[in-house]
Amino acid sequence: MGSSQAIMPSAQAVELALVEGDLSQLTAEQRIAYLKQVCESVGLNPLTKPFEYVRLNGKLVLYARKDATDQLRRVHNVSIIIANRERVDDAYIVTARATMPDGRCDESTGVVTLGGLKGDNLANALMKCETKAKRRVTLSICGLGLLDETELETVPGAQIVPTPTIVEAVPRPQLAAAPPPPVVVAPTRLEQQLTKSIEATQEVKAQTEDYMSSILNAPTLSVLDDLVKKFVGLPEEVRKPLRAAFTARQKYLMQNRSKRPAAPKQPVAEREPGQDG
């Protein structure tokens, strides 16, 4: 009884974790329970440390490492192709399309700024953009609304926080005569709340991907302006890639509008002789 009460989080800590994704108020045991719950929900092995912590704007949140996206593609048989590559001014945009065995599809984009890059630096930036698009679409189609590690370097003030190994929280095999070590189990109520948090995050991720696709395919500036009003209330880490895509699409539409040729004049039909005016 006393052990269960010791790991019970406060109402404020649960609210921060579920509503804002802030894990800073949870204890080490509660964060491990959260990590295991996320891993189990998508079929990942928590012992490989697929996720780590990052501190953003004073919040402690999870981000996905390369191990996470690699495992997700293998476990869920995710097939990925590059649907589009384009350069808009200094922005290089890659669109990756993922397909599941049941036929479900999803698309995500990766955007990098090329600027004056040349040689190996330019080649690395192009490959990085493709990697970013593949990892983002993998997280999206598997229902994980988390940052990928390729996105962290573009987020101001992001600080990676060491993640405790899950192995320490797993009971080690003991001799038959030795008593089993105590197992720390998260409260059922907390597990249910964490599950609801994951589902809510999936909805936000799906909505964000819809916004991104709509922005990159907006036919006119007026349609683009209407779209940008819809994601004002989204979190900053979600709005940032949307703003980059908005700026790139805005420049593209403005340039095309200025280069659009004037419509040809229609020829005037000649009247036959003898016809009345």
C-alpha positions as CSV (number, residue, x, y, z in Angstrom):
1,M,0.0,0.0,0.0
2,G,2.7,2.4,1.0
3,S,4.7,1.6,-2.2
4,S,1.7,2.3,-4.4
5,Q,1.1,5.7,-2.7
6,A,4.7,6.7,-3.1
7,I,4.6,6.6,-6.9
8,M,1.1,8.2,-7.2
9,P,1.5,11.5,-9.0
10,S,-0.2,14.7,-7.9
11,A,-3.2,16.0,-9.9
12,Q,-1.1,18.8,-11.2
13,A,1.6,16.5,-12.4
14,V,-0.9,14.3,-14.3
15,E,-2.5,17.4,-15.8
16,L,0.9,18.7,-17.1
17,A,1.8,15.2,-18.5
18,L,-1.6,14.6,-20.3
19,V,-2.6,18.1,-21.4
20,E,0.7,19.7,-22.1
21,G,3.0,16.7,-22.5
22,D,5.2,18.0,-19.7
23,L,6.8,15.1,-17.8
24,S,9.0,17.3,-15.6
25,Q,6.7,16.9,-12.6
26,L,6.7,13.1,-12.7
27,T,9.1,11.0,-10.7
28,A,11.7,8.8,-12.4
29,E,9.5,5.7,-11.9
30,Q,6.4,7.5,-13.3
31,R,8.4,8.6,-16.4
32,I,9.6,5.0,-16.9
33,A,5.9,3.9,-16.7
34,Y,5.0,6.5,-19.3
35,L,7.8,5.4,-21.6
36,K,6.8,1.7,-21.4
37,Q,3.1,2.6,-22.0
38,V,4.1,4.6,-25.2
39,C,6.3,1.7,-26.4
40,E,3.7,-0.9,-25.8
41,S,1.0,1.1,-27.6
42,V,3.0,1.0,-30.9
43,G,5.0,-2.3,-30.5
44,L,8.4,-0.9,-29.6
45,N,11.1,-2.5,-27.4
46,P,11.7,-0.1,-24.5
47,L,15.1,-1.7,-23.7
48,T,16.5,-0.2,-27.0
49,K,15.7,3.4,-25.8
50,P,13.7,4.4,-28.8
51,F,12.7,7.7,-27.1
52,E,14.6,10.3,-25.1
53,Y,13.7,13.5,-23.3
54,V,14.2,17.0,-24.5
55,R,13.5,20.2,-22.6
56,L,11.6,22.8,-24.7
57,N,10.3,26.1,-23.3
58,G,10.7,24.8,-19.8
59,K,8.8,21.5,-20.5
60,L,10.2,18.0,-20.5
61,V,8.8,16.1,-23.5
62,L,9.7,13.0,-25.5
63,Y,11.3,12.9,-28.9
64,A,11.8,9.9,-31.2
65,R,15.3,8.6,-32.0
66,K,16.3,6.8,-35.2
67,D,15.8,3.5,-33.4
68,A,12.1,4.3,-33.0
69,T,11.4,4.9,-36.6
70,D,13.5,2.0,-37.8
71,Q,11.6,-0.4,-35.4
72,L,8.2,1.1,-36.4
73,R,8.8,0.5,-40.1
74,R,9.9,-3.1,-39.4
75,V,7.2,-4.0,-36.8
76,H,4.3,-2.5,-38.8
77,N,5.6,-3.3,-42.3
78,V,5.6,0.3,-43.4
79,S,6.5,0.9,-47.0
80,I,7.8,4.4,-47.9
81,I,8.4,6.1,-51.3
82,I,9.4,9.6,-52.1
83,A,6.4,11.2,-53.7
84,N,7.9,14.6,-54.6
85,R,11.0,16.8,-54.4
86,E,11.0,20.5,-55.1
87,R,13.0,23.6,-54.3
88,V,11.2,26.8,-53.5
89,D,13.8,29.6,-53.2
90,D,16.2,28.5,-50.5
91,A,13.8,25.8,-49.1
92,Y,14.2,22.2,-50.3
93,I,11.0,20.2,-49.7
94,V,10.7,16.4,-49.9
95,T,7.3,14.7,-49.6
96,A,7.4,11.0,-48.4
97,R,4.4,8.7,-48.8
98,A,4.0,5.7,-46.4
99,T,1.7,2.7,-47.0
100,M,0.6,0.1,-44.5
101,P,-0.3,-3.5,-45.4
102,D,-4.0,-2.8,-45.0
103,G,-3.7,-0.1,-47.7
104,R,-3.8,2.9,-45.4
105,C,-1.6,5.8,-46.7
106,D,-0.1,8.9,-45.2
107,E,2.2,11.7,-46.4
108,S,4.6,14.0,-44.6
109,T,7.1,16.6,-45.7
110,G,10.7,17.4,-44.7
111,V,12.0,20.9,-45.3
112,V,15.6,22.2,-45.0
113,T,17.1,25.6,-45.9
114,L,19.9,25.3,-48.5
115,G,21.0,28.9,-48.6
116,G,24.5,29.0,-50.2
117,L,25.4,25.4,-49.5
118,K,27.7,23.7,-51.9
119,G,29.5,20.4,-52.4
120,D,29.3,17.9,-49.5
121,N,27.3,20.3,-47.3
122,L,24.7,20.6,-50.0
123,A,24.6,16.8,-50.6
124,N,24.2,16.2,-46.8
125,A,21.4,18.7,-46.6
126,L,19.5,17.1,-49.4
127,M,19.9,13.6,-47.8
128,K,18.9,15.0,-44.4
129,C,15.7,16.4,-45.9
130,E,14.8,13.0,-47.3
131,T,15.5,11.3,-44.0
132,K,13.5,13.9,-42.1
133,A,10.5,13.3,-44.5
134,K,10.7,9.5,-44.1
135,R,10.9,9.6,-40.3
136,R,8.1,12.1,-39.9
137,V,5.7,10.1,-42.1
138,T,6.7,6.9,-40.2
139,L,5.7,8.6,-36.9
140,S,2.6,10.0,-38.4
141,I,1.2,6.7,-39.9
142,C,2.0,4.9,-36.7
143,G,0.0,7.5,-34.6
144,L,2.9,9.1,-32.7
145,G,2.7,12.9,-32.5
146,L,6.3,13.4,-31.4
147,L,9.3,15.3,-32.7
148,D,11.9,13.4,-34.6
149,E,15.6,13.9,-33.6
150,T,16.3,15.4,-37.1
151,E,14.0,18.3,-36.1
152,L,15.6,19.2,-32.8
153,E,18.5,21.3,-34.3
154,T,16.0,23.7,-35.8
155,V,14.1,24.2,-32.5
156,P,15.6,27.1,-30.6
157,G,16.6,26.3,-27.0
158,A,16.1,22.6,-27.2
159,Q,18.2,20.7,-24.6
160,I,18.5,16.9,-24.7
161,V,18.1,15.4,-21.2
162,P,19.7,12.0,-20.4
163,T,17.0,9.2,-20.3
164,P,17.4,6.6,-17.6
165,T,17.8,3.1,-19.0
166,I,14.6,0.9,-18.7
167,V,16.8,-2.1,-17.8
168,E,17.2,-0.7,-14.2
169,A,13.4,-0.7,-13.7
170,V,13.0,-4.3,-14.9
171,P,13.4,-7.1,-12.2
172,R,16.6,-9.1,-12.7
173,P,16.5,-12.9,-12.6
174,Q,17.2,-14.2,-9.1
175,L,18.3,-17.5,-7.7
176,A,15.4,-19.8,-6.7
177,A,16.2,-19.4,-3.0
178,A,16.3,-15.6,-3.2
179,P,13.0,-13.6,-2.8
180,P,11.9,-11.8,-5.9
181,P,12.7,-8.1,-6.1
182,P,9.9,-5.6,-5.7
183,V,8.3,-4.6,-9.0
184,V,7.2,-1.0,-9.4
185,V,3.8,-1.0,-11.2
186,A,2.1,2.2,-12.3
187,P,-1.4,2.8,-11.0
188,T,-4.2,1.7,-13.4
189,R,-5.7,5.1,-13.3
190,L,-2.4,6.7,-14.5
191,E,-2.1,4.1,-17.3
192,Q,-5.6,5.0,-18.5
193,Q,-4.8,8.7,-18.4
194,L,-1.6,8.1,-20.4
195,T,-3.5,6.2,-23.0
196,K,-5.9,9.0,-23.5
197,S,-3.0,11.4,-23.8
198,I,-1.5,9.3,-26.6
199,E,-4.8,9.2,-28.5
200,A,-5.2,13.0,-28.2
201,T,-1.6,13.5,-29.5
202,Q,-2.4,11.3,-32.5
203,E,-5.4,13.4,-33.4
204,V,-3.3,16.6,-33.2
205,K,-0.6,15.0,-35.4
206,A,-3.1,13.9,-38.0
207,Q,-4.6,17.4,-38.1
208,T,-1.2,19.0,-38.4
209,E,-0.3,16.8,-41.4
210,D,-3.6,17.7,-43.1
211,Y,-2.7,21.4,-42.6
212,M,0.8,20.8,-44.1
213,S,-0.6,19.1,-47.2
214,S,-3.2,21.8,-47.7
215,I,-0.6,24.6,-47.4
216,L,1.8,23.0,-49.9
217,N,-1.1,22.5,-52.4
218,A,-2.9,25.8,-51.9
219,P,-3.8,27.1,-55.4
220,T,-4.0,30.8,-54.5
221,L,-2.8,33.4,-52.0
222,S,-6.3,33.9,-50.6
223,V,-6.7,30.2,-50.0
224,L,-3.3,30.2,-48.3
225,D,-4.3,33.1,-46.0
226,D,-7.5,31.3,-45.0
227,L,-5.5,28.1,-44.1
228,V,-3.0,29.9,-41.9
229,K,-5.8,31.2,-39.6
230,K,-6.7,27.6,-38.7
231,F,-3.5,26.6,-37.0
232,V,-3.0,29.7,-34.8
233,G,-4.0,27.8,-31.7
234,L,-1.5,24.9,-32.2
235,P,1.6,24.4,-30.0
236,E,4.7,26.3,-31.1
237,E,6.7,23.1,-32.0
238,V,3.8,22.2,-34.4
239,R,3.4,25.7,-35.8
240,K,7.1,26.1,-36.8
241,P,7.2,23.6,-39.7
242,L,3.8,24.9,-40.8
243,R,5.2,28.5,-40.9
244,A,8.1,27.3,-43.0
245,A,5.9,25.6,-45.5
246,F,3.5,28.7,-45.6
247,T,6.4,31.0,-46.3
248,A,7.7,28.8,-49.1
249,R,4.3,28.4,-50.7
250,Q,3.6,32.1,-50.4
251,K,6.8,33.0,-52.2
252,Y,6.1,30.4,-54.9
253,L,2.5,31.7,-55.6
254,M,3.6,35.4,-55.6
255,Q,6.4,34.6,-58.1
256,N,4.1,32.7,-60.4
257,R,1.5,35.4,-60.2
258,S,4.0,38.0,-61.4
259,K,5.2,35.8,-64.3
260,R,1.7,34.8,-65.5
261,P,1.3,35.9,-69.2
262,A,-1.6,38.1,-70.2
263,A,-4.6,36.3,-71.8
264,P,-4.6,36.6,-75.6
265,K,-7.1,38.8,-77.3
266,Q,-10.0,37.1,-79.1
267,P,-10.1,37.8,-82.8
268,V,-13.0,39.9,-84.2
269,A,-15.1,38.0,-86.7
270,E,-15.3,39.7,-90.1
271,R,-18.7,40.4,-91.6
272,E,-19.6,39.0,-95.0
273,P,-20.3,41.5,-97.7
274,G,-24.0,42.5,-98.0
275,Q,-24.8,41.8,-94.3
276,D,-26.7,44.5,-92.5
277,G,-24.9,46.4,-89.7
